[in-house]
């Protein structure tokens, strides 16, 4: 309830409610920033796997014209799983940098 739906709410209660809303918004924003950081780490890892030759074996998908495209999907899936499992720690550093920058804007 807020002051509109509860006219008896005092200033302290209204302030607490605003604080709860800010906390929820901050937690939601942190979750979004963490997801973005994880996606960036996954993209970085996919490029590293590509240059390391992961999924480059000609026998991976039995040959054919679309093998290169499917190899990139496989590398991306591997990179996403590596990032979800904690990756190389890049996502955490990216998250902290994004959070610091985002907090400076707000």
C-alpha positions in Angstrom: 0.0 0.0 0.0 1.1 3.5 -0.6 -0.1 6.9 0.5 -2.8 6.9 -2.2 -4.3 3.5 -1.2 -3.6 4.1 2.5 -4.0 7.7 3.5 -3.1 6.9 7.1 0.4 5.8 6.2 2.9 8.2 7.8 6.0 9.7 6.2 8.2 7.0 7.7 6.2 4.2 6.3 6.1 5.9 2.9 9.9 6.3 3.0 10.3 2.6 3.9 8.1 1.7 1.0 10.1 3.8 -1.4 13.3 2.2 -0.1 11.8 -1.3 -0.7 11.0 -0.3 -4.3 14.6 1.0 -4.8 16.0 -2.2 -3.3 13.8 -4.3 -5.7 14.9 -2.1 -8.7 18.5 -2.4 -7.7 18.3 -6.2 -7.4 16.5 -6.4 -10.7 19.2 -4.1 -12.3 22.0 -6.2 -10.8 20.4 -9.4 -12.2 20.3 -7.8 -15.6 23.9 -6.5 -15.4 25.0 -10.0 -14.3 23.3 -11.6 -17.2 24.8 -9.1 -19.6 28.3 -9.7 -18.2 27.8 -13.5 -18.5 26.7 -13.1 -22.2 29.8 -11.0 -22.8 32.0 -13.6 -21.2 30.3 -16.3 -23.3 31.0 -14.4 -26.5 34.6 -13.9 -25.6 35.0 -17.6 -24.8 33.3 -18.6 -28.1 36.0 -16.5 -29.9 38.7 -18.1 -27.9 37.4 -21.6 -28.6 37.2 -20.7 -32.3 40.8 -19.6 -32.4 41.8 -22.7 -30.4 40.3 -24.9 -33.0 37.4 -26.3 -31.0 34.7 -27.7 -33.2 37.0 -27.4 -36.3 37.2 -31.1 -36.8 35.8 -32.1 -40.2 34.3 -35.2 -38.7 32.3 -33.2 -36.0 29.1 -33.1 -38.1 29.9 -35.6 -40.8 31.0 -33.0 -43.4 28.8 -31.0 -45.7 28.2 -27.4 -46.6 26.6 -26.3 -43.3 29.3 -27.8 -41.1 31.0 -24.4 -40.4 27.7 -22.8 -39.3 26.8 -25.7 -37.0 30.4 -25.7 -35.6 29.9 -22.1 -34.6 26.6 -23.0 -32.8 28.4 -25.8 -31.0 31.2 -23.4 -29.9 28.7 -20.8 -28.7 26.8 -23.5 -26.7 30.0 -24.7 -25.1 31.0 -21.1 -24.3 27.6 -20.4 -22.7 27.9 -23.5 -20.5 31.4 -22.6 -19.5 30.3 -19.1 -18.6 27.3 -20.4 -16.6 29.6 -22.7 -14.7 31.8 -19.8 -13.6 33.9 -19.4 -16.7 37.3 -17.8 -16.3 36.1 -15.0 -13.9 35.6 -12.4 -16.6 31.9 -12.1 -16.0 32.4 -11.1 -12.4 34.9 -8.4 -13.4 32.6 -7.1 -16.1 29.7 -7.1 -13.7 31.6 -5.0 -11.1 32.7 -2.5 -13.8 29.2 -2.3 -15.2 27.6 -1.9 -11.8 30.1 0.8 -10.8 29.4 2.7 -14.0 25.6 2.2 -13.6 25.7 3.4 -10.0 27.5 6.5 -11.1 24.8 7.3 -13.6 21.9 6.9 -11.1 
